[in-house]
Amino acid sequence: VQLVESGGGSVQAGGSLTLSCSTSGFTYSSYCMGWFRQGPGKEREGVATIDSDGTTAYAESVKGRFTIFQDDAKNTLYLQLNSLKPEDTAMYYCAADSGRCTRYGGRISRNRADFAYWGQGTQVTVSS
């Protein structure tokens, strides 16, 4: 399993970015996929996840600003980041796990422990 992120960069507050995660080595359509981030001095947190049936889950801090989506034909996962804030500054990681997403109380997981495969990350820096 290989995950390669791209699309990070430096933007001003209020700007937008689109992150991409190119995948290989597995049957993309049967995997649970997600985006995580880790800011300076912070724990890695789940930003958004998507199940093979299209169900999504978002962190409260990004709801309405970020959108996770995928192109099964291209085996690629995306994260659209809009209305960026300085607190969104972090290394963003793509993650995958085989099969359907783990669910807790009916909601798909954003827990890093539920994802076995990780990319190297792409840096997003938002200036005020």
N, C-alpha and C positions, 0 to 999 in steps of 0.2 A: 504494500500500500504506500503510495506516494502522494503527498499533498504539497502544493507549491503556491504560496500566496503572492499576490502582487497588487499594485494600485495604491499603496500607501504614499504619504507625502506630507508636506507642510501647507496648511491653509489658515486663513484668518477665521475668527469666530463668525458663524453664520454661513460658512462655505459648505461645499459638498465634496464627497469623494465616493468612488465605487471601488470596492475591494473585490478581487477575484481569487478563486482557489481552484487551480487546475489539478485534476486527480487522475491517477492511473493505478493499475494493479488490482482492481477489484470491480465488482459489478455495482456501479454507482447507484443505480435505481433502487437497490435493495438495502442501502445503508442509511443510517441516521447521521445527519450532518449538522455542524454547528460552528458558530464564531464565538471566540472567547477573547478577552483582552486582559492585559496586565499593565497597570500604570506604575510609575515609580513608587517603590515602597508599599505596593498594594498586593493583595492576593489576586490570583487569576480568577476572573469571573465570567460566567456565561452571559453573553450579550444576546444571542439569538440562536435558536435551533429549529430544524425542520425535519419532519419525518418523511418517509417515502410516500405517504398519502397526501403530502402537502400541508399537514398540520404544522403550525408554527408556535413558537413561544418566545417572548421577549422579556428582557429585564425592564423593570418599571422605569428606569432612568433613560431608556432609549425609545420607549413606546411612542409612536407617532412621528419619530424622527428617522429611525433606521428601518430598513426593509431587507429581509433575507429572501432570496429567491434562487432558483437553479435552472440550468439548461441541461436536461438529461441527455440530449443529443450530443452535447459537447463535454459531458462529464465535468461540468464546472459549476461551482457554487459561488454566489455573489452576496455582497452586503452593500446596500446603498446607504450612505451616511449623509443625512441632510441636517441643516441647522446645527452645525457642529459647535460645540462649546469647548473651552479650554480643559474642562474636566474629562473630555473624551480622549485626551492625549494618552496614548498607550501603545504597546505592541499588540497587534491584533493577530490571533492565531485561528487557523482553520482546523477543525477536528472532525473525526469520523468514527463510527462504530458499526459493527456488522449487525444486520437485522433491523427490526423496528426500534424506535427510540424507547428507552425506559420511561415509564410513566409513573407519576406520583399523584394520587388523587385525581387521575384522569388527565393531568397536564404533563406534557413531554418535558423531559429533564433538561436542565441547564447546568447540571452538576458535572464538573470536570472528571470526576471519578467514573462516570458512565461512558467516557470516550477513550478508546484505546489507541487511536492513531492521531498524530499531530504534525502540523507543518512547522516551518522554522519561524514564521511570523513576518509581518510587515508593519513598519512603524507609521503611526499617525500622530502628527503634532499639530495642535490647534493653538494659535496665538490670539491674544485678546486685542 
